[in-house]
Amino acid sequence: MTKKRLAILVGIIALLGIGYVIINGNKLLPPAENKSTLANQNDDLFEKIIAKASSINLLDVSESGATGTAWLAVYEGKTYHRVIAKNMPTLPGTDFYEGWLVKDPVPSGFVSSGKMSYDPTTQEARLDYVIDGDMSDHNLIVITSEPDDNNPAPSKHIIEARFPDSTNLVLPSDTISKAGSYEDYSQTKIALAASGDVVLFFHAPWCPTCRALNSDIEKNLGSIPATVTILKTDYDTETSLKQKYGVTTQHTLVQVNQDGALIKKWSGSSKLTNLLAEL
C-alpha cells in the first residue's frame, strides 16, 4: 500500500458530506523520503518546520471515535507533513493505517504519505513525511485503514479534513534560522571555509572522548552556527591528512582555510560549546 504511484482512474470515498470524490491518479509524483531514515540534522530541521507549519483537526468519518491533527508546510522546495491520530481502533491481522495527500477541490492526483506507526496500547497512530516538490495543492488530508492485499487504491476512510484554500502552506525561506553542519569528511567540503569556519574532527570509534564529543554534537546540531562546518574525519584511515596537519593522537581538531591550510589545531574539546569557543 505504501509508495503508491497510481496510473489509473480510481474512485475513493471521501465522505465529506457531499458524496464521492473521484480522483484521477495519472500524475506521476516525486519519490518520498521516509523521515525515519533522514540524518539527525534533517530531523532537527523537520521539527522546526513542523513547529511553523499550518495545522488542522482531522474529523471522524467512520463513526469510530477517532480524532487527529495534521500539519503541512512547504519549505525550500520540499513538502513536510505530520499526522498524529488518537483513539484509532486496533485493526485485525496485518491491516494498517495509511496517510494520503489528496489534490482538492478539483481532484487530479493523490499520493500516499506512508504507513503509520501504531501503538495498540494508546491507540495512537502517527506519521512524519517529507517529499520533494510543492504539494500545497494536495491539501486534503485523509487517513485510511488498509488491508494488506497489495491493492494500490485507498481503502476505508477513518479521519480526514481539508485545509482551507486561504491557508498559505508555503513558508518563506527566512522562516527557519539556518544551522551549520556536521558531516563526514570530504575534500570538496574544505571550500566552505571561503565563507565560514571548517573544522576537521579526527575521530576514532574506539576512543571514549571522541564518542562523547560526537554524541554531544549530534544532540545539538541546531546549535551549530550557520557559518560552521564540522567534518568528522576517520583517525584510523586518513593517514595523509594526519601527516599533513601533524596529528598524532585521536580527538584532535584542526581548523583550515579554503585551501586546506592549517589555521589552528587543538584537542580536548569535550562538548560542542567548547569546540565553538576555539573558533
PLY file of the C-alpha trace (Angstrom):
ply
format ascii 1.0
element vertex 279
property float x
property float y
property float z
element edge 278
property int vertex1
property int vertex2
end_header
0.00 0.00 0.00
2.83 2.40 0.66
4.70 4.42 -2.00
1.75 4.38 -4.37
2.16 5.85 -7.81
-1.21 5.46 -9.43
-1.60 5.44 -13.20
-5.30 4.61 -13.42
-8.56 6.38 -12.71
-9.79 5.30 -9.30
-12.65 6.38 -7.10
-12.20 6.95 -3.40
-14.98 7.60 -0.95
-14.20 10.97 0.58
-17.20 11.10 2.93
-17.08 14.86 3.08
-20.84 15.09 3.36
-21.13 15.68 -0.38
-20.95 12.16 -1.70
-17.99 10.76 -3.63
-14.74 12.30 -4.74
-13.30 10.78 -7.90
-9.55 11.12 -8.20
-7.58 10.72 -11.41
-4.23 9.41 -10.28
-2.39 9.61 -13.59
0.01 12.26 -12.31
3.46 10.90 -11.56
4.50 12.16 -8.16
8.08 12.63 -6.94
9.62 9.97 -4.68
9.14 10.47 -0.97
11.67 10.25 1.82
10.93 8.20 4.89
11.79 10.71 7.57
12.91 8.00 9.96
15.95 7.43 7.72
16.97 11.08 7.49
20.10 12.37 9.18
19.80 13.90 12.64
20.37 17.35 11.21
17.36 16.93 8.90
15.33 15.64 11.84
16.09 18.89 13.64
15.05 20.90 10.57
11.87 18.82 10.25
10.84 19.66 13.81
11.49 23.37 13.26
9.37 23.36 10.11
6.51 21.45 11.73
6.57 23.99 14.58
5.88 26.70 11.97
3.51 24.65 9.80
-0.24 25.15 9.48
-2.32 22.55 11.32
-5.86 21.26 11.07
-8.08 18.96 13.14
-8.99 15.72 11.38
-12.66 14.73 11.57
-14.06 11.26 12.20
-15.82 9.99 9.05
-16.04 6.35 10.15
-18.05 6.61 13.39
-15.05 5.10 15.18
-14.47 7.97 17.60
-11.02 8.63 16.12
-9.53 12.14 16.15
-6.33 13.64 14.86
-4.23 16.63 13.91
-2.32 17.16 10.67
0.48 19.61 9.90
1.51 20.59 6.37
4.13 23.03 5.07
6.28 23.64 2.01
9.79 24.93 2.64
12.56 25.46 0.10
11.22 23.02 -2.47
10.11 20.22 -0.14
6.80 19.36 1.49
6.80 18.46 5.20
3.86 16.64 6.75
2.95 15.14 10.13
-0.17 13.38 11.40
-0.91 12.37 14.99
-4.15 10.41 15.36
-5.77 9.26 18.59
-8.49 6.76 19.54
-7.67 4.73 16.45
-9.27 1.27 16.77
-6.97 -1.74 16.75
-7.08 -3.31 13.29
-7.37 -7.04 12.60
-4.49 -9.17 11.40
-1.96 -7.35 9.23
-4.23 -4.40 8.38
-2.66 -0.98 8.90
-3.35 2.76 8.81
-2.07 4.86 5.93
-1.93 8.58 5.18
-2.78 10.37 1.93
-2.28 13.83 0.46
-5.12 14.48 -1.98
-5.47 17.24 -4.55
-8.77 19.02 -3.97
-11.29 20.61 -4.76
-10.68 19.54 -8.36
-9.12 16.15 -7.70
-6.39 15.26 -10.17
-3.90 13.32 -8.10
-3.05 11.87 -4.73
-0.04 10.38 -3.05
0.44 8.05 -0.12
2.25 9.66 2.78
3.07 6.22 4.11
2.14 3.52 6.54
1.51 4.93 10.00
3.20 3.68 13.14
0.61 2.41 15.60
0.62 1.78 19.35
-2.27 -0.55 20.27
-1.83 0.30 23.96
-2.55 4.01 23.49
-4.42 3.60 20.19
-2.26 6.38 18.75
-1.09 6.38 15.13
1.39 8.81 13.62
3.48 9.54 10.56
6.18 12.02 9.55
6.69 12.55 5.84
8.95 14.54 3.51
8.60 14.70 -0.27
10.44 16.68 -2.94
8.35 19.38 -4.58
5.50 21.71 -3.67
2.47 19.63 -2.66
0.48 22.53 -1.22
-2.28 21.88 -3.77
-2.74 18.42 -2.19
-4.43 19.98 0.82
-6.98 17.27 1.63
-5.55 15.01 4.35
-7.02 11.51 4.52
-6.22 8.62 6.88
-7.44 5.19 5.82
-7.38 1.67 7.16
-5.84 -0.73 4.67
-5.91 -4.50 4.22
-2.51 -5.96 3.41
-3.58 -7.02 -0.09
-1.19 -5.06 -2.38
-4.11 -3.09 -3.79
-2.76 0.39 -4.69
-6.09 2.17 -4.13
-7.07 3.82 -0.83
-9.49 1.79 1.26
-11.74 2.75 4.20
-11.59 6.39 5.30
-11.20 6.90 9.06
-10.44 10.61 9.60
-9.86 13.48 7.19
-10.00 17.24 6.66
-9.09 19.81 4.03
-7.01 22.91 4.62
-8.98 26.00 3.52
-7.82 27.43 0.19
-6.95 30.64 2.04
-4.29 28.81 4.09
-0.77 29.73 2.98
1.13 26.45 3.28
4.37 27.79 1.77
6.84 29.09 4.35
9.19 31.97 3.41
12.83 30.96 3.03
13.80 33.04 6.08
11.28 31.28 8.36
13.83 28.82 9.73
17.16 30.00 11.05
19.85 28.05 9.25
22.25 25.88 11.20
25.72 24.74 10.29
26.52 21.11 9.58
28.25 18.05 10.99
29.12 15.52 8.32
31.70 13.02 7.17
34.93 14.42 5.77
35.09 15.16 2.07
37.86 17.16 0.41
35.30 19.19 -1.53
33.81 20.49 1.75
37.06 22.33 2.55
35.98 25.05 0.10
33.20 26.03 2.53
35.90 27.81 4.54
35.72 30.60 1.94
32.56 31.84 3.67
32.80 30.29 7.12
34.73 28.08 9.53
35.67 24.49 8.68
36.94 22.16 11.41
38.24 18.62 10.97
37.42 16.40 13.93
39.81 13.42 13.93
37.51 10.78 15.37
38.14 7.14 16.29
35.21 4.86 17.20
37.30 3.15 19.89
38.10 6.48 21.60
35.77 7.27 24.58
36.33 11.04 24.46
35.76 11.04 20.68
32.46 9.25 21.19
31.46 11.74 23.88
32.10 14.77 21.66
30.43 13.07 18.70
27.33 12.39 20.81
27.17 15.96 22.11
27.47 17.41 18.60
24.70 15.14 17.29
22.42 16.13 20.17
22.97 19.83 19.49
23.07 20.07 15.70
20.72 23.02 15.74
23.25 24.95 17.82
25.98 24.81 15.17
26.20 28.33 13.70
25.23 28.63 10.04
28.81 29.53 9.10
30.41 26.49 10.78
31.06 23.10 9.17
32.47 20.27 11.29
33.91 17.39 9.28
34.10 14.03 11.04
37.45 12.65 9.90
38.44 9.00 10.38
41.58 8.95 12.51
42.37 5.33 11.58
42.19 5.69 7.80
43.01 9.32 6.90
46.77 8.82 7.15
47.73 11.52 4.65
45.61 14.12 6.45
47.22 13.23 9.77
50.64 13.71 8.23
49.65 16.99 6.59
48.42 18.54 9.84
50.80 16.80 12.24
48.02 14.91 14.01
49.46 12.26 16.32
46.50 11.49 18.60
42.81 10.95 18.14
40.35 13.63 19.30
42.39 16.31 17.57
40.56 19.23 15.96
42.01 21.17 13.05
40.62 24.41 11.62
41.56 25.00 7.98
41.09 27.70 5.36
39.51 27.24 1.93
42.81 25.98 0.51
43.15 23.38 3.24
45.95 25.23 5.03
46.15 24.92 8.81
44.70 27.82 10.81
44.57 26.26 14.27
44.96 22.86 15.93
43.85 21.75 19.38
42.49 18.80 21.36
40.37 18.17 24.43
37.05 19.79 23.49
34.52 17.61 25.27
31.39 19.43 24.10
30.22 21.37 21.07
30.30 24.60 23.08
34.00 24.03 23.86
34.74 23.42 20.19
32.93 26.57 19.05
34.72 28.65 21.68
38.02 27.86 19.94
36.93 29.45 16.65
0 1
1 2
2 3
3 4
4 5
5 6
6 7
7 8
8 9
9 10
10 11
11 12
12 13
13 14
14 15
15 16
16 17
17 18
18 19
19 20
20 21
21 22
22 23
23 24
24 25
25 26
26 27
27 28
28 29
29 30
30 31
31 32
32 33
33 34
34 35
35 36
36 37
37 38
38 39
39 40
40 41
41 42
42 43
43 44
44 45
45 46
46 47
47 48
48 49
49 50
50 51
51 52
52 53
53 54
54 55
55 56
56 57
57 58
58 59
59 60
60 61
61 62
62 63
63 64
64 65
65 66
66 67
67 68
68 69
69 70
70 71
71 72
72 73
73 74
74 75
75 76
76 77
77 78
78 79
79 80
80 81
81 82
82 83
83 84
84 85
85 86
86 87
87 88
88 89
89 90
90 91
91 92
92 93
93 94
94 95
95 96
96 97
97 98
98 99
99 100
100 101
101 102
102 103
103 104
104 105
105 106
106 107
107 108
108 109
109 110
110 111
111 112
112 113
113 114
114 115
115 116
116 117
117 118
118 119
119 120
120 121
121 122
122 123
123 124
124 125
125 126
126 127
127 128
128 129
129 130
130 131
131 132
132 133
133 134
134 135
135 136
136 137
137 138
138 139
139 140
140 141
141 142
142 143
143 144
144 145
145 146
146 147
147 148
148 149
149 150
150 151
151 152
152 153
153 154
154 155
155 156
156 157
157 158
158 159
159 160
160 161
161 162
162 163
163 164
164 165
165 166
166 167
167 168
168 169
169 170
170 171
171 172
172 173
173 174
174 175
175 176
176 177
177 178
178 179
179 180
180 181
181 182
182 183
183 184
184 185
185 186
186 187
187 188
188 189
189 190
190 191
191 192
192 193
193 194
194 195
195 196
196 197
197 198
198 199
199 200
200 201
201 202
202 203
203 204
204 205
205 206
206 207
207 208
208 209
209 210
210 211
211 212
212 213
213 214
214 215
215 216
216 217
217 218
218 219
219 220
220 221
221 222
222 223
223 224
224 225
225 226
226 227
227 228
228 229
229 230
230 231
231 232
232 233
233 234
234 235
235 236
236 237
237 238
238 239
239 240
240 241
241 242
242 243
243 244
244 245
245 246
246 247
247 248
248 249
249 250
250 251
251 252
252 253
253 254
254 255
255 256
256 257
257 258
258 259
259 260
260 261
261 262
262 263
263 264
264 265
265 266
266 267
267 268
268 269
269 270
270 271
271 272
272 273
273 274
274 275
275 276
276 277
277 278
